Amino acid sequence: MGRLFSLGGKISSAEFFAIACAVFAGVGIVWYLAAAAKLVGPLFLPSPAAVFWRLGELWSSGQLMQDLAISVYRISVGFFISTVIALPIGVLIGCYRGWEAAIEPFVDFIRYMPVVAFVPLTVLWTGIGDAQKFLIIFIGTFFQQVLLIMDNVKAVPKDFINLGRTLEMPEWRILQRIVVPSALPAIWDTMRITLGWAWTWLVVAELIAATTGLGYRITIGQRHFQTDLIFGYLLILGTLGLLTDQIMKAVGRKLFRYLVQR
């Protein structure tokens, strides 16, 4: 036990998986017992059986698959657009002080504006179609990504850059062969973290302005007091978020296997 929870200690993948599963199982048992003992009314806390029964119905009807497909499509396109634009800008302002002075204060200015406040504006600008969802995901992740990628690039040791200059490499070559590869593992983690934010903003957009998607279905559940549906879709969202996070972690371990992994 001491080894598992010691400061800086290491555990095997099997032990990590077992601990994680035990936590999920414990939460599930507490949920089941609370619902069975009727500590809270079913309107406020539906039983696990009721939730999974509702999800089974939605799966059989094809509604769940349709909602999943449209939300995954929206998150994929919106996050891809945000990342493709944020990457070069973040690298640029992380390397050159002049560009940082020109871009970083404005990005910081926009970053502190609440994304929710943009929802009615994006509806006016683009309607309630997929473009509006892409725009909300962009606003919610782009400005954060730019600043985080800037910090990732700035964290590259100066000695690496000086080595390139000693070898008389041109600046663009130093950027291409030294700076970007050195910062890439941290940039990958930035992408993984901001992808979680992208899910949040997608659901916000679908809750307020949508006719399809996971967030829209939660709104329908709210209108009709279908808390089993709301709980079910929250479980789906949590599962999707966990899966995408673990997939990106696994891909990162493959791409950057030269790093010491915990």
N, C-alpha and C positions, 0 to 999 in steps of 0.2 A: 504493500500500500504506500509506504514511504517513497519507493522508487517511482510510482505512478504520479505522485503529486509533489515531488521534490522540485525545487527551483531549478529550471533549466534542464530537468530530466527528460529522458527519451523513452518512448513507448513504441511497441510494434504496431503495425497497421491493424493486426487482429485485435489487439487490446483497445486501440482507438475506436474501432468499429463496435466492439462489445460495449464499451462505456456509452457511446452515443446511442446505441439501440436500447440500452438499459434506461437512459433518461427518457427517451420517447415512450417506452413501455410504461414507465412510472407515471408520466403525465396522462397517458391513456387510461391507466387503472384508476387514477384519481378522478378523472372525468367520468368514467363509468360508475364509480361508486357514488359520486355526488349526484348524478342523474338518477341512479337507482334508488337512493335514499330520499329523493325529492327535496334535497336541501334548497334547490332553486326550481321554480316552475319550468315546465318544458318549453314555454314560450320564450323564456330567457336562456335556458340551457337545455337544448335537445339532447337526447341520449345518443351515444355513438351508433347504435343500431338504426335509429331514425335518420341520422345523417347519411350513413352509407346506403340505406334503402333509397333515399331520395337521389343520391348520386347514381345508383344502379338504374333507377327509372330514367334519369336524364341521359345516361349512356345508351340505354336500350332505344330511346327515341331518337338518338343522334344529336340531340341538342348540346350535350356536353362536348362532344367531339367538334361540333361546329364552333362553339365558343372558344375552345382551346385553339383551334386552327387559326381563327382570326386574330386572337390576342398574340399568339406566338409570331404570326406574320408581322403584326404591327410592331412588336418589340424588336424583332430582327432587323427590319428595315430602318426604323427610327434610330436604334442604337448604332447601326452600321454607319448611317449618315453622320451622326454626331461624332463618332470615333474617327472616321476618315478625315474630317475637317479639323478636329481637335489635335490630332497627332502632329502634323507639320507645324501648326501654330505653337503648340506647347514646346516642341523642340527648338523652334526659332527663338522664342522669347527666353528659353532657358539657356541659350548659348550667347545671345547678343544683348547687351544692356540697352542699346539704342531701341531695339524692337520691344524689349521689355517695357521701357518707359512709354512707348507709343501705344502698347496694347494692354498690358497688365492692369493699369488703373481702371480702364474702361470695363474690362472683363470683371474685375472686382466689383465695380459699380452695379453691373447687371446681376451678378451672382447673389447679391443680397436682396434682390426683389423676389417676393414669394411667387413661386410658380403657379400656385392656385389662382392668383390674381390675373394671370395671363389667359386662363381658360375661357372666360367670356370674350376676350379680345380675339383669341384664335378662332373661336366659333364665328365671329363677325368677319374675320379675314378669310377663312378657308371653308366655312360650313362645318358640318358634323361628320364628314367623311374621314377616310383614313389619313388624309393630309393633315388634318387637325391633330390626330394622335401622334403622327410623326413630329409635328412641330412642338407639341408639349414635351415629348421625350427629348427632343433636341434642346429645348430651353432648360429642361431640368438636369441635363447631364453635360452638355457641351462646355459651359463656363466652368463647372467644377473640374472636368477632365483637363482643360487647358492649364489650369493652375497646378493641378497635381502632376501632370506630365512635366511642366516647367520645373517643379521641385525635384522630380525624378532625374531630370537631365542635370540640374545643378549639383546633384549629389555625386556625380561622376568625379573621381579624384582628379585634382589638377595635374598630378604627376603623369596621369595617362595622356593628357593633352600635351603636356610639355615634352613627353617622349616623342609624340608625333611631330612636334616642331623641331626637336633635335634631329629627327630623321628627315627633316626638310619636306615633310608632306604638305601639300596645299591644304587650305582650311576645309574645303569641301570634302577632301579625302579623310581628314581627321574626323570630321562630322560623320562621314559614312562608315568608316572602318573602326573608329574608336568610341566616339561619344554615344551614338545610337545603340550599338551592340552592348555597351556597358550598362546603359540605362534600361535596356529592353526588359529584363526580368521585373524591375520595379514598375515599368509602364504596364506590363501584363497584369500585375496585381491591381494597379489603378483601374484598368478596364474591368477586372473582375468585380471590384467594389462598386464602381459606378453602374455596372449592369444591374445590381440590386436596386439602385435608385431608379433606374429606368423602369423596372417593374412597378415601382410605387407610383410613378407619374403616369404610366399607362393606365393603371387602374383608376387613378383620380380622373383622368380624361374620360374614361368609359363610364364612370359613375355619374358624371355630370352631362356629358354630351355624346351619346352613342345610342345605337339601336341594336348592336350586337356586341359580343365579347364577354369576358368574365366579369368585368366591373359592371357592365349593364345588367347582367343576370343578378348580381348582388342587389342592385337598385330595385329590380322587380321583386326580389325576396323581401326587401324592406317595405315596399308598398303593400304587400299582402301578408305581412307578419309571418313570413316563411323562414323562421330562424334556422331550420334544418338545412335549407338551401344556402343560406348565408354562411353557415358553418362549413358546409361541404365545399363551397367555392373558395373559402379562406384556406381550407386544407389543400385544395388543388394549387392555389397560388403559392403557399408555403412549400409544397412539394416541388413545383416548378423552379422556384428560387433556389432551393437546396440542390436540385439536380444540376442546374446551370452552374452554380458555384462550384460544386464538386467536379464537374466536367472541366471547367477552366483550371481548377487546381491540378487535375490529372494531366491535362495538356501542358500546363506550365512545368510540371515535373519532367515531362518528356522533352520539352523544348530546351529547358535550362538544367539539364541533369548534371552539369558541371558544378552547380551550386550545391552547398551543403544543405540537405533537406532535414527538417525536423521530424 
